[in-house]
């Protein structure tokens, strides 16, 4: 645990910067200068299906029910040798009076501010609705090139019907079926032709961006923490559980360093998922963790450390993430941190460190990113073979290996064979003598010796023979 719990440090909010999403923790950093293409439109016209089709991934949750997408999602795409960033948005329904509906529309309209090109998606199976016309009016004043995408064109007569959308006066009309891929290639040809001149900043391919993932059970303040760190309303926040559905990626700059921060849907027990949308949101959340280096597991300080929080910590460990536990809402309650760390040591194999904060008052927020980056560096650490073998000899003296009959486990040689996460190979005289309890004990002592608390540690045991 680091930092004084009651310190009122606000600091400066991290600065958000545009960029593309790397495919994994060791992928090159997000490229600067890529043109941004925003997908906008009324709810339930197929925007997320088109996003998945163009990016070639299934990151965005889709469902026939309107309003599934709520936050802006970014992905990287390439067509005809041109790379660009693609932004999926929630549906713009300015007549929706609900707080979530207004926030979703605001997020979608903010995407226009950063866009170099807009794909305005409509459902060709229905005449343009009043909502479609409202979006069209907004796009006419946006001063950004627009391609009209007539989606759900699976039949010839619908392609002819799509030509009537020229009357919107927004530019070229492309008839497509995002679900089946019909016409998408021709639309991408038009998109590439309309993109502004390419401006790329060369970066060292070895330069990686730390990927941090915010996860935890529903309604503990994950999205509020993201917004508070950024100093802006980047994601939709509501006191109703399940507001976040898709993972939301944001590139930020912290002390001159680029960091990728991903907000995810709340993790529930399988039996408590009420609909398919929740099921796929859970899958996307776990996939986001698997692509990340560090998981920020958020808990509610007013409820203390719950079994659901411990399950979230275990999910991060299975994804091979380093883990930082964050007790949010510290302005409302201050549970005993010694009890929390003791329970973590007893029930969590990775033994994550703990930070406390309040997304509302900004207390402790300035400590979160530095603590996560320390875990990121430890996850990438290389430990010298001499240090490892001095440590293993001392551990063998503290607690000799298990015995079976006349044979006792002998620890011969320890070497680090990989990093991210740290992976060690331990040579022994007979690996069948290694018990689960002794293996866990060795792992925990190595964490303590080399400051690897909260870091995934893989210990491979190999026979070396020799009696």
Secondary structure as GFF3:
##gff-version 3
##sequence-region A 1 467
A	DSSP	beta_strand	15	17	.	.	.	ID=ss1
A	DSSP	beta_strand	35	41	.	.	.	ID=ss2
A	DSSP	alpha_helix	47	55	.	.	.	ID=ss3
A	DSSP	beta_strand	73	79	.	.	.	ID=ss4
A	DSSP	beta_strand	82	88	.	.	.	ID=ss5
A	DSSP	alpha_helix	99	114	.	.	.	ID=ss6
A	DSSP	beta_strand	117	123	.	.	.	ID=ss7
A	DSSP	alpha_helix	130	140	.	.	.	ID=ss8
A	DSSP	beta_strand	145	151	.	.	.	ID=ss9
A	DSSP	alpha_helix	156	162	.	.	.	ID=ss10
A	DSSP	three_ten_helix	163	168	.	.	.	ID=ss11
A	DSSP	beta_strand	173	175	.	.	.	ID=ss12
A	DSSP	alpha_helix	184	194	.	.	.	ID=ss13
A	DSSP	beta_strand	210	215	.	.	.	ID=ss14
A	DSSP	alpha_helix	222	230	.	.	.	ID=ss15
A	DSSP	beta_strand	248	254	.	.	.	ID=ss16
A	DSSP	beta_strand	257	263	.	.	.	ID=ss17
A	DSSP	three_ten_helix	270	272	.	.	.	ID=ss18
A	DSSP	alpha_helix	276	290	.	.	.	ID=ss19
A	DSSP	beta_strand	294	300	.	.	.	ID=ss20
A	DSSP	alpha_helix	307	318	.	.	.	ID=ss21
A	DSSP	beta_strand	322	328	.	.	.	ID=ss22
A	DSSP	alpha_helix	337	347	.	.	.	ID=ss23
A	DSSP	beta_strand	353	356	.	.	.	ID=ss24
A	DSSP	three_ten_helix	365	367	.	.	.	ID=ss25
A	DSSP	alpha_helix	368	379	.	.	.	ID=ss26
A	DSSP	alpha_helix	385	398	.	.	.	ID=ss27
A	DSSP	beta_strand	403	404	.	.	.	ID=ss28
A	DSSP	beta_strand	407	408	.	.	.	ID=ss29
A	DSSP	beta_strand	411	418	.	.	.	ID=ss30
A	DSSP	beta_strand	422	428	.	.	.	ID=ss31
A	DSSP	three_ten_helix	431	433	.	.	.	ID=ss32
A	DSSP	alpha_helix	436	449	.	.	.	ID=ss33
A	DSSP	beta_strand	457	463	.	.	.	ID=ss34
###
